[in-house]
Amino acid sequence: MPPSAAMPPAALSARGLTAAYLDKTVLEGLDIDIAAGQITALCGPNGCGKSTLLRSLAGLLAPKQGKVSVKGRPLMELKRRELARTLTMLAQFNQIPEGLTVAELVAYGRYAYGTLLGGLSKADRAAIHDAIAATGLDGYADRQVSALSGGERQRAWIAMALAQECEILLLDEPTTYLDIHHQIDVLRELRRLNRERGLTIVWVLHELNQAAAFSDHIVLMRDGRILHQGSPDAMITPDCLFDTFDMSMMRLDHPESGEPVCLPSYRSRHDARERTPA
């Protein structure tokens, strides 16, 4: 979808982005604009390049060709602390340093403000407290992260990202390890932060119905390319989803909210044609 005057300005952009791991090219010549103040979901089958795109936008993977811009400035020109005050990324898997408490982990989110070695300021402590409360970890601040369940651990990492108080938040499958209750809680909280603070969010989500319910814009990817992008209403359609997942899906409207919902048919279109009587 080409940029237009009606769209919000881009918080992140990529032009001609080609990304590779060693000799394996994952993205080739990709163009994308991430609208400021909106939630964008990257969706597609496993191995389609969603996480690679996210890492490239975060500056964690240098492009083989092309460029990434942050608020109109080339990403490679930004110094590390300046970039950290603008965006942060929460990866899918993170190693936990032994003996670290939740509060200590969340405090690392304040690194960009340069106060950790000199002690935490009042603003630091307020940001840490707010991030812990926002992720439902009020009673866990002094617990060791390694002793938490998978879901609690994931919320602790999200709290660290929130404590950074940046404008752009990139999340690779933020609901991994969470049960459905905590999945919805995390997505609701992130959307609240988006709506109240104007936080730009880009997340990789596998659950299409959650992407449709909590995102403003959906990007459908396959084989390192962007096939379709647009509003959830425009993307959650049988044709767009079949192009992306090679799977027949039905489109319904949620009975409460009217938001688009998709249901798989559990048979490919090819199977369905074969089983249809002449």
N, C-alpha and C positions, 0 to 999 in steps of 0.2 A: 504494500500500500504506500504510494508516494506521499511525502509530507505535504500538508496544505496549510493555508493561513488559518483554518479553523481549528487545527490541532494545537495542543499545548506545546510550548518550546521543548526541545529535546534536552533531557538531562544527560543522556549517553547516546552516542552515535557510533556506528561502524560503517566504513566505506571500503569496498573491495577486500574485505577481511578474509584472508586465507590463514588457517591455523593447522598445525601439524604436530604430531609426537614422533620424533625421529623421522623416519621416512614415510610415515602414514599420515596422509592429508585427511583431516576431519571436516574442516570448513573450507570452502573455496569460493572466493569472490562474493562474499555475503555482505549485503547492505541492510542496516536496521537503524531505526530511531526509537529510543525509549522516552516516552513523554514524561515530562516533569510533573510530579505530584500525582501520578497515577500508579496503579498496580498492574504490572504486566506479567503474564504467566507464559513460560516456555513449556510447550507440551509436545510430545511425540514419542515414538517407540524407543526402546533401549538402544543406545549406540548411535542415535541420530545426530548428536553434537550439541545437545542442550547444555550439558555441564561445561563443555569446551567453550561454547559461546559465553557462558557466564564467567569463566575464568579469564577469557580474553577481555571482556568488558571491565573486569576488576583489575586488570594489569598483572595478573599472576602468570599469564602465558603470553609471551611476546609474539605478535603476529609474524608469520612468514612473509606476508605481503599485506598491503592495506594499512589502515590506521583506525584508531579508536579515539574519540574525543569525549571529554567530560565538560559539560556546560559550554561547549564550543571551543574548548582548549585541547590541544593534543595531549593525550594522557601521558605520553613519555616526557613531556616538559614539566609535569608536576613533581615537586619534591615529595618524598615519602610521607612526611608529616602532613603536608598540605593535602595530599591525596587521602590520607587516613581521616582527615577532618571532613572530607567530602563524601567518601563512600567506604563501605565495609562489606565484606563477604563472609558468610557463614557456610563452610564446606559441609559436604554430606557426612564425612567421617573426620573426627578430630581426636588426636592423642591427648590424654589427660596426664599432666605432670603429677607424679606421686606426691601425696600429702597436701594437695591444694584444696582449700575450702571453696565453697560456692562464692562467698564474698570476695575472696582473693582472685578467683577466676574472673568474676565480673569486673573487678578493678582494673584488669588488663585492658578493658575497653577504654580506659582513660589515658592510655599511653600517648595518644595523639596530642594531648594537651600538655605533655611534658612535665607532669607534677609527681610521677610515681616515686622517683628517687628522693625527692624532697618532702615526701609525705603527702597525704591526700588533703585537698582543700575542701572547704565547705561545699563548693559546687560539685566536686568529685563525689563526695559522700552522698549528696542529694541525688545525683545521677545514678549512682550505684543502688541506692535504696529504691528509687523509682523503678529501675529496671528489674530488680528482684521482685518487687511487688507486682509489676505488670505481668510477670510470667508465673505468678502463683507460688513463689518459692520463699515466702516470708519466714517460714519456720525452718528454713534449710541453710541460712546464711553461714552457719558455723560447721555445717556438715562437709566431710570430704567428698569431692566430686566423684572419686573412684568408688565410693560406697553407695551412690545413687542408682536407681533403676535406669534403664535405657531412656525412658520418657523424661524422667527428672533431669537426667544428664543433658538431654537435648534442650530442655527449657533453660538450663544454666548457660549453655552456649548462646542461646538466643538473647538471654539477659545481658551477656557480655557485649553482644552486637548492639543492643539497644543503648547500653551505657556509653557507647562511643558518640552518640548524639550527632550522627552525620546526616546528610541530606538524602543519601542514596543507600539503600540496603539491598544487597544481593543475597539470596538464600537458595541453596541447592537442596531440594527436598526437605524443607524445614519440619515436616511432620513425621519424618522417619522415626520409628520406634514408639510412636505415640498411639494410644488407643483412640477410638473415634471421639470420645468425650474431650480428650486433651488436644486432638487434632483441631477440632472446631474451636476450642478455647484459644489456641495459638493463632489460628487464622483470623478469628474475630479481633483479637488484641492487636495484631499487626494491621488489620484494616482500620481499627480505631485510631492508631497512631498515624496512619496515612491520612485519614480524614481530618484529624484534629491538628496535626503538625505539618501537613503537606509533604510527608515523607514519601519519596519515590521508592517503590519496591519492585524488584524483579525477582520472581521465584520460579524454580523448576518444580512442577507438580505433576505427578502421575495420575492422580484422581481427577478426572475431567470435570465431574460435577462440582467438586470443591473449587477447581479453577474457575468455572463458570459463575459460581455463587459469590466468590470473593475477589475477582479480578475485574478490572476495567477493560483490559485488552488481552487477547490471547494470540500467541504466535505458534502456529503449527509447523513442526519441522520434520523432515525425513531425509536421510542420507546426506546430512550436512547442508541442506538447503531449507530455505523458508518457502513452504508451499502456499500457505494462506495466513493472513492475520487480519484482525478486526475485533469488533465487540463480541462478547460471549454469544449474543443472540445470532450474530452472523456466522460464527465459527462452529457452534454446536448444531451442525446439520448433517444428515446422512452422507451427502456428497463430500464435504470437507473432511469428515472423519474417515470415510472409506479411503480417500486419497492418502491420508496420513497413516492409518493403521492397517489398511487392507482388511478391514473388518466391517461387516454390515451392522449399523446401529440405528436405533429408532430415536427420534427426537420427541420429547414430551415437555409439557410445561408443569413446573412444580405447583401442586395444588394450593400451597400456602402463599408463595411469593411470586409465582408466575415466571420464575427464572428458568432458563432452558436446562433440561436434564436429558442425558442420553442413556440408553439401555442397549447392551450388545445383544445381537440375535443368536450368538454362539454358533453360527454357521457363516461361512464365507458366501459372498454373492455367487461364486461359482457353484458351491454345493447347493445353494438354494435353487439355482437355475436347473441343475441336474435332477433335483427331486421334484420339480414342478411338472405335473402331468401335461402332456401335449394336448 
